[in-house]
Amino acid sequence: MAGEDAGAPPDRLWAHREGVYRDEHQRTWVAVLEEETSCLRARVKQVQVPLGDAARPSHLRTSQLPLMWQLYPEGRYMDSSSRLWQIQHHATVRGVRELLLRLLPHD
């Protein structure tokens, strides 16, 4: 899917509440899992949502989405469980910045 240049991806995404993350510039991102038979992917879109109070990590439901993603070399993110996610797509589509991340298999 072609899109406009989205600039650099965020350095960090912290879970604010279930499915909602904020980056180092306090922008909000909504993450949705896309499960396929061979891999797990997360579609993360920069969408403005009211933040309200942050949920405590212990109050977040068990999810395959991490509590945090941190930008890592070679177009990847490392999550709070030390798993690596490859950036498959990073663009602005119809005015919305979007990341598509694929969980890499463990070595």
C-alpha positions as MATLAB code, in Angstrom:
seq = 'MAGEDAGAPPDRLWAHREGVYRDEHQRTWVAVLEEETSCLRARVKQVQVPLGDAARPSHLRTSQLPLMWQLYPEGRYMDSSSRLWQIQHHATVRGVRELLLRLLPHD';
ca = [
       0.000    0.000    0.000;
       1.598    3.270   -1.088;
       1.548    6.244    1.233;
       3.242    9.536    1.976;
       6.541    9.639    3.844;
       5.782    9.367    7.550;
       9.137   10.634    8.820;
      10.984    8.734   11.530;
       9.030    6.175   13.563;
       8.541    6.951   17.267;
      11.464    6.066   19.553;
       9.198    4.558   22.209;
       5.564    3.602   22.592;
       4.274    3.100   26.148;
       0.942    1.431   26.933;
      -1.379    4.043   28.411;
      -4.363    1.731   28.580;
      -5.380   -1.371   26.691;
      -4.655   -0.884   22.971;
      -3.665    2.790   23.397;
      -0.029    3.885   23.470;
       1.684    7.255   23.738;
       5.024    8.202   22.274;
       7.830   10.446   23.497;
       5.936   13.498   22.124;
       2.692   12.542   23.957;
       0.995   11.604   20.674;
      -1.452    8.731   20.972;
      -1.322    5.533   18.926;
      -3.948    2.789   18.732;
      -2.685   -0.790   18.283;
      -4.685   -3.721   16.936;
      -3.380   -7.271   16.680;
      -3.669   -9.115   13.392;
      -3.160  -12.817   13.975;
      -2.240  -15.033   11.074;
      -1.368  -18.703   11.165;
       2.339  -18.052   10.612;
       2.905  -14.802   12.504;
       1.561  -12.148   14.828;
       1.324   -8.581   13.550;
       0.321   -5.295   15.149;
      -1.153   -2.415   13.150;
      -0.378    0.775   15.083;
      -1.986    4.051   13.955;
      -1.403    7.552   15.254;
      -4.903    8.602   16.219;
      -5.755   11.355   18.662;
      -7.726    9.902   21.558;
      -8.423   11.424   24.982;
      -5.866    9.918   27.354;
      -7.488   10.197   30.764;
      -5.682    8.422   33.577;
      -3.102    5.815   32.658;
      -3.864    2.224   33.598;
      -1.422    0.527   35.928;
       0.429   -2.267   34.123;
      -0.983   -4.765   36.631;
      -4.521   -3.668   35.655;
      -4.057   -4.282   31.933;
      -5.545   -7.528   30.701;
      -3.138  -10.208   29.572;
      -2.454   -9.470   25.933;
       0.054  -10.297   23.257;
       0.552   -6.552   22.893;
       3.542   -5.401   24.969;
       3.637   -2.722   27.666;
       6.307   -0.885   25.652;
       8.049   -0.885   22.283;
      11.475    0.746   21.880;
      13.019    1.501   18.496;
      15.934   -0.810   17.823;
      18.485   -0.847   14.967;
      17.727   -2.319   11.552;
      14.079   -1.250   11.341;
      12.901   -3.138   14.397;
      11.366   -2.559   17.799;
      12.194   -4.460   20.969;
       9.267   -4.868   23.322;
       9.122   -4.995   27.111;
       9.405   -8.816   26.956;
      12.630   -8.617   24.870;
      10.840   -9.771   21.708;
      11.788   -8.217   18.372;
       9.201   -6.801   15.969;
      10.139   -5.957   12.359;
       8.741   -2.740   10.881;
       7.024   -4.007    7.736;
       5.359   -0.736    6.827;
       5.654    2.848    8.042;
       3.798    5.480    6.056;
       1.110    8.107    6.192;
      -2.055    6.702    4.634;
      -4.966    9.098    4.071;
      -3.433   11.519    6.578;
      -2.877    8.878    9.300;
       0.605    7.705   10.327;
       0.699    3.939   10.494;
       3.166    1.252   11.515;
       2.761   -2.420   10.695;
       4.940   -4.519   13.013;
       5.557   -8.277   12.676;
       6.728  -10.316   15.647;
       9.961  -12.084   14.710;
      10.417  -15.732   15.676;
      12.785  -16.468   18.557;
      16.234  -17.663   17.544;
];
